[in-house]
Amino acid sequence: MENYPRFKHHGAVTGVTGSCHRLLASPDLHVLVDCGLFQGREARGDTLDLHRIDFDISTVRALLVTHVHIDHIGRLPYLLAAGFDGPIYCSEPSARLLPLVIEDALKVGFTRDADLIQRFLDTVDKQLVPLPYQQWHTIAETTDVAVRIRLQRAGHILGSAYIEIDAVYADGRSHRTVFSGDLGAPHAPLLPAPESPACADTLVIESTYGDRLHENRETRQQRLRDVLSHALENGGTVMIPAFSIGRTQELLYELEGLIQAGKDAQDAAWRDLQVIVDSPLAAKFTAIYRELKPFWDAEALKRVRAGRHPLDFDSLYTVDSHEQHLQTVAYLAKNRQPAVVIAASGMAAGGRIVNYLKAMLPEPVHDVLFVGYQARGTLGHQLQQLTPGAGATVEIDGETVTVACPITSIGGYSAHADQQDLLDFVYHMPHWPAQIRIVHGERVARETLKQAMLTMAAEAGREVEVIC
């Protein structure tokens, strides 16, 4: 047993999607951390074969969910189809959100048969085990080893957690592993920032932004204000591709703040700015976010106590049906009505945002605003690389579309920690890990973070093995 625990990584190894990691506490006791879909460039080819569970699950005693983004739980139907019937542990807010995410994934990727979907959701519900933050729970035990876990707030989306896993062996030895999941950035809207764990022997950490830094909050708010001002001046629409859960709610929070500031300054233009959430799924998530106010941060709760409604303000509209969606696209494309549209998908790789882009990219009065990571191979990444005008085009649904409107990216609104935040997560641990395994990042991001980790360790006089 002295060679355990071991680690196997089945996704988010060479990119940022498909998160799936296996901790082998002993030969016959394994736990799985996340089981997500591959997206963008990583999802090319036969997606059924790509997402099939290709490892032995007979020894997997539990699935641990860090958060409910599709690239972290989207392979759950494949996992259950492979025969997994063990418990699925997650935070209490994640337990509220996970069924909605899985239902949507089933409708998009598997079937629209309501009875089949409900049967699957009933199965998931029986296996789902919600856990409070900051409490230890023993999840599996053999004569050789006992495994316990503790969830800590990760600050990425509501319910997100980094997971501490203790493997305690019969010979008295113990090993603590920390899986970061996706870590949030400090000063993000709505959620408290993650705090570093006390210790770890092994740290498995994401590296989405391992090679770059975000703008500070004041800078990103000013940049958001500038993009919105362009829409107000030109009667254009700001199109924001955003994931239905997490980014949408954080944007609504920031937009409510800017609109309120405009009202306080008696600027009528801000009062007329429409904010449209064109996603029934996002609307459902937003309703659950409102119900889960106890998990908001102190700043957000202060707004609530002041009588404001950060996720339910007067100029906020929700588009439900597909017919309403098409009508909204046509209306905004034809009429000069200042508006912000938030629609999925977050990487513009499908979903309702695509119809807005096809209709409005050719007109310079509109704007596209990216506030999150755009994986290589997605339409969002292609647009980020373009200089609008001068013959710039993209292909959407087989059509060549001219790109004349401004394309803006604000990294500061990413739900991911940047390089400094990732370094700080380790630096502020009282007892540093002996081994750091870097995952969930493009090659340059992983390698850059590795070098930064090694430099930090050398300067601190610490010996750390860094694997990426």
N, C-alpha and C positions, 0 to 999 in steps of 0.2 A: 504493500500500500504506500510505500514511501515515494513512488513515482506518481502519485495522485495528489491533487486533482490535475486533470489534463483539459485541454481546450480544443474544440473543433469549430471552425467558422464556416457556415453554410450560406452566407449572404452578407452584403455590405462589406466585402473584403477588398475589392478593387474599385468600388464606387460607393454611391450614397443611398442605394436602394436595396431592398431584399434582406433587411436585417434578420439574421438568424444565427444564433450562437449556442453551442452546446457545452455545458460544463460536465465533465466526467468526474464525479466525486469518487467513484470506485468503478470496477469493471461492470457491476450490475446496478449502479445507481447514477443516472444521468438526469440533468434538468436542462430544459430548453429555454433560452431567453429570446423572446420575440420570434415571429415567423411571418415575415413580410413579403409583399410582392416586389418583383423587379419592375422598374419603370425606365422610360427613356431609352438611351443607347443600350443599357443592360438588359432590356426586354426584347431585343431583336431575335428573330427566328421563331421556332415553335414554342410559344409561351406555355402550352400545356406541358410539354416535356421539361421546359425550364423551371416551372413552378412545382413540378412533381416532387414529393418528398423522397430523396434518393439515399437516405441513411436509415439504419435500423432503429426503430422507435420502441422496440420491446423493452428496453431498459430506461426509457424516458419516463420519469415518475411524475413530472409536472411541467407545465408551460408557465413561464413568468413573463408578464407583459409590462414593458416599461411605459408605453403609451399607445393610443389607439389610431395613430396615423396608418394609412393603408400600407405604407412601405415597412411597417413593423408588425402588422397583424393580418395582412391581406391573404396570406397563405393558410390561414386557419381552416378554410374548407378542405384544402388538400391534406392538411395534417389529420383532420378527423376522418377523411376518406381513407387515409393510410392505416387507420385503426387506433389512433390515439384516443383514449377515453379517460385520461387522468384529469386532475384538477387544473384550472386555469386561474392563476393568482394575478390580481391587479389591484390598484387603488380603488377606493370607493367611488370617486368621480368617474374613473375609467370604466367601472362596471355599469354606470348609467349610460355612457357614451358608446361603448363597444358594440352593443346590438345594432345600433343605427348604422355604424360603419360597415359591419358585416352584411347587414341587409342590403345596403347600397352596392357593396362589392358583388354580392350574389346576383343582383338584378343586372349589373353591367357585364359581369364575366361568365355567368353560369346559366341562370334561368329567371324568367319572370313569373313562373308558376307560384302563386301565392301559398298554396298548400305545402309545396316542397320547401319554400323559404321558411315558413312558420315552423315546420318540423325541425329544420336545422337550427333555428333560433331557440327552440325549446330544448334541444340537445345542449347547445352552448350554455343556456341558462342553468341547466343542471350541473354543469362542470365549472361554472364561474364562481370564484371565491373572492369576494371583495375584502381587502385588508385596510385597516387604518394606517396612516403614516406613523413612523417612529416606534413601532412595536415589533418585537421579535416573534416569529412563528416557526415552529418546527414543522417541516413539510414532508420529510421522508426519513426513514431510519432502517438500517440493516444491522447485523451483528458487527459489521466493520466500521460504519460511519453513520453519523446523524447530520442532517442538513437543515439549517434554519435560515430564514430570510428576514430582512427588514427593508421597508420602502421609505425613501426620503424624497422630499419634493425636489423636482428637477427644473421647474420653472420654464418648461418648454411649451406645453399646452396644459389646459386644465386636466388634472389627474396624472400628469406625467411624473415619473419617478426614476431615480437611480436606485439600483438594488444591491444591497449588501448581502452576500451569501457566505455563511460560515459552514465549513465542513469540519466536524469534530470527529476524530478517529479514535478507535478503541485503544490504540497504544498511547493516547494522551496528546497526540499531535493535533494541531488545528490549523486551518488555512482560511483566510478571509479574502474573498474576491468581490470587487465592486464593478458592476456593469453600469456605465454611465447612461445608457440609452442616449437620447438626445438631450443635451443640456441647454437650458435657456440662457439668454443674455441678461446681465443685471439691468435694472431700470426698464425692463420690458413692461408694457401695459398689463394691468390686471393681476399679474401673478408675482409672488415673492421670488426673489433670486435664490438659486440653489446655494446651500452652504456645503463646504467640503466635509467629507467624512473624517472621523477621527483617525482611521488607519486602514490599510489594505496591504495584503501580501502581493496580490495581483490586481491591477486596474485595467479593465477593458474600456477604452475611451473613444468616443467619436472624434472625427476630425474634419467635419464638413467645411468649416472655415479655418482650418489649421494653418493656412498660408496668408491670412489677411485680417485686418482690423475693421470694425464697424465704426460709423460715425457715432458721436455721442448723441444723447437724446435731444439736446437743444438744436444741434445741427440737423438731425433727421426731421424734427418737427418743422424747422424752417424750410427744408427742401420739400416736404409734403405741402406746406403752405404755398410755396412757389408754384408747384404743379397745379394746385387747386385754383390759384389766382389766374393762371392761364385759361382755365376752363371758364371762370367767371367773366373774364374780359372778352373771350371769343365765342361764348355760347357753345362750348364744346363739352364732350364727355370724356372723363378720365376713366379708362378701362383698367381695372386692377384684377389680374388673375390671382386667385387666392384659394388656398385649401379651405374647405367648408368648416373645418374645426381648427381653432387656434388663431390663425392669421386673420380670418374674417372678424372674429370678435375683438381682437386687439386693434384692428383698423377702425372698427366702429367706435371703440373707446377713444382713440385719438381724434377721429373726425368730430365726435361730439364735443371734445375739448376745443377744437378750432372753431367750430360753429358757435359755441357758447362765447368764446372770446370775441368773435365778430359781432355777436349780439350785444355784448357788454360795451363794445366800441361804437354801437349804434350804426353798424355798417349793414344796410339793407340787403346788399348782395349776398352776404353769407346766410341770411335768413332764407333766401330763395334757392339755395343750393340743395338739390335733391340728392339723397344717398339711397341707392337702390341695391338691395341684396337679391340677386337673381339666382336663387338656389333654394329649393324647398328643404334640402338636407341641411344647408347652412342655417336656415331659419329654425329648424328643429334643434340643432346644436346650440344656437343662440338662446333659445328658450331654456334649455338645460343649464347653460352658463348662468342665466339669470336666477334660476332656482338654487344654484350652488354658490351663492354669494359668500358663505362662510369660508370658502377656499380662495377668495379674492385677496389681494394685498391691501395694506393699510390705506394707500392713496385712493384706490377705487372705492373702498368702503366710506372714506371721508366724503367723496362726491355723493354717494347714496344718502348719507346723513344730511347733506346740504339740500336734499330734495331733487337732485338731478338723477337722470336715468341714462347712464352711459351706453346701454345696449338697447334702448327703446325710446329714442327721442322723436320729436314732432316731424322732422323732415325725412325720417327713415321709412322707406317703403320696401315691401317684400313681393317678389314676383313668384307665383306658384306654378301655374299650369304652363305647358309648352306653348299653348296659344297666346297666353299673356306675354310669354317670353318673346315670341316672334313679333308681337305688336309693339313691345317696348323697344326692340332693336330697330324696327322700322321707324318708329316715332322719333327716337333720339338721332338716328341717321339723317332724318329729313328736316327736323326742326332744331333751331338754335336754342337749346334748353340746357343751361349749365347743370351738369349731373356727374355723380360718381357712381360707377357700376362695379360692384364686387361680385365676381362669379368664378366658379370652378371651371377648369382645374387650375391648380396653383402654378403648373409649369406650361399652361396653355396646350397641354397634350390631349385635348378633347374637352368635352363638356360645353356648357352654354357660352363661355367666354369666346369660343371660336367664332360663333355667329357675329358677335360684336366686332371682333377683329376683322373679319371679312368685309363687313359693312363700312367700317370707319378708318381702317389703316390708310386708305388713299387720301383722306382729308386732313390737312395740316392743323385744323382748328381743334382736333381731338388730341388726346394723349394716351400713351400706354405707360403704366407704372408697375414696375416689378419690385416687390418688397420681400422676396424670398429667393432661395437658391434655385437656379435653373439647370437641371442636369443636362449633360451633353446628349444631343440627339433629339431633344424636345423642341417644339416650336418656340417656346419661351427663350431658350438658349440661342436659337437662330436670330430672333429679333434683337436680343441683346448685342449681338455682334454686328448689326447693321448700322450704317449711317443713313438716316432717312433722307429721301429725295435723291436726285441724280440717278434715277433708274433703279433704285433699291426695290427688290421684290422678294417675296417668300411664296412658297407653295402651300396652299391650305386646301385640303380635301380634293387634291388634283387640279386646283385652279391656281393660276399665277395672280398674286395680289400685290399691287403697288403699295409701298410703304412710304408715306409722306408725313405722317404725324410724328411728333417727338416721342422718343423711347427713353424713359428714365428708370434707373435702378437705384433704390435706396437700401443699402445693405443693413443700415441701422435698425430696420424693422424686421430683420430676420429673427425667427424664433430660436435660432441657434447661437450658442456662444461663439465668440471669435477666438483668434489665437491666444490673446492675452487672458481671456476668461478661462480657456482650457488649461493654460499654464498655471493660473491662480488656483484652479481647482486642486491641482497637485501640490502647489507651493504651500497652501494653507492647511494641508493635512499635517497634524502633529507627528504622525508616523508615516513616512513615505512608503510607497510600494517598492518591492524589490524588482518587480517586473511590470512594465506598462505595455499593453498590446493595443496598438492604434488601428482602428477600423473605421468604417463609414466615412470615407473620403476619397476623392480622386487622388491619383498617384502623387502629384505635386504637393497637394495639401498634406497628405500623410507624411511624405518625406520631409517637408518643411517643418511640420510639427515635431517630428522625431528629432531633428537637429536642434530645434529650440528647446525641447525637453532635455536633451543631453547637455546642452550649454548651460541651462538653468541648474541641472544637477551638479555639473562640474563647479560652477560658481558657488553653490551651496555646500560643496564638499560631500555630496551624497553619491553613492554607487547605485545606479539604476540601469537595468537592462530594458531597452526599448525595442519592440518588435513591430514592424509594419509591413 
